[in-house]
Each structure stands twice: as structure tokens, then as C-alpha cells.
Amino acid sequence: MTEQDQKPAVPRISSMLARIKRPKVAAPFSRTESYVVAGMVLLFLLCLACIQLVESAFLSMESARLFALPMVALIMLLGVVFTVIQVIQVIQLVLNGGSDMAGRIDANIDLDSVFVDELSSCEAEQLDRHSKLIDQEAKLLTRRAGLASGASTISALIINLLSIGSGSQALEWVDDAKLMITCCSLGMLIGSVMVMIFAGKLEMVSGLLKLAAEKSSLREVLIR
């Protein structure tokens, strides 16, 4: 059995995605920031539910206002809190001279270097092929996310057109269409963000595979 036959196979994408996970850093106000964002999303969904109940005649307009107005006020208050947290984090970053962020980047580079060293034991040709194929899939996902964002923009334009054309004597089906289009548009935006995040992780894996392929090729040249 030759040395090339003894080389391990390229790991599966799922295992490589697990390897590139960054260790969680307890940044100031990070947990509070997560709670604020989750609260804003939850309150927004409750507002949409109130609108749907009004449209379905299960809730009167007066009762909906009693529920919706406090929730809208809470969303605005949470938005202010989120803005304050962002400002505080930026000020701390400036005061620290970026040392905390630089330290995290150095730690991430060390982890990636160890992973590249492990991958370089695989065959260079396989590493290069996997890198190109994963990069191709990442680009395809990015295009799909762009199409979803474009569809969401078109949906917003349709809502504006319906609002302009309906006037004070809006038909019931027009109001239902506005709500349905808004929900679909929100779903497409959330899906687009998730796809973009996953595509970014794939691009990172592709870059590490490319570095490992270069290191493996250099090692083969030195052995020869």
C-alpha cells in the first residue's frame, strides 16, 4: 500500500462546520442583547397575531388597540435599549483599542491553523476539488438568498400599491392580502438571512480546504 493510499479522506462538511465553530465569548451585555432582540421579535409576532384576529372578527378593534399599543410601546423601548447597548459596546471597543477583538481573532487563527494542519494530511487533489465544489455551492446559496431578498422587496412594493389603491373603502380581500404578503415577506427575509449565514460558513470551509491543499502539495513536493 502506497503512502497516497494511506492518506485519510476529506472530512464530511458537517464535521468541518463543527470544527470551525468559534468559542463563545462572554461579551458585556451580550446576554441582555439576545433577550432584547428575542423580546422585540416576540412582540412583533404578537402584533401580527392581533391584526389577524381583528381581520378574522375574533377581536374587536378597541380590544386590539388595548393589546397592540402597549406592545408597540415596548418594541420602541426595547429598540432604544438595543441602540444604547450597541453604543456602549462601540465605546468599549474604542477605549480598549481593539485589543479584545484582536485577541479573539488571534485565537481563531490558531484554531484554524490547527485544523488546516490536520486537513493537509489528506490528498491535495481531493482537498482542492472539495474546496471548489463547496465554493460553488456557497455561491449558489448566495444567489438564492439574493433572489429571496428581491422577492421580499417586490412584496413590499405590492403592499404599498394596495395601500394606495384601497383608500378608505378598502375591500376585505385587500386587507387580507396585505397581511399575507407581509408575513410571506418576513418569512423570506428570515430565510434569506439564514441562508447567507450558512453560505458564509461554507465559504470559510472552502478557504481552509484551499489552504490545506496548498500545504499538502508543498509537502508532496518536498518529499519528492
Disulfide bonds with the S-S distance in Angstrom:
none
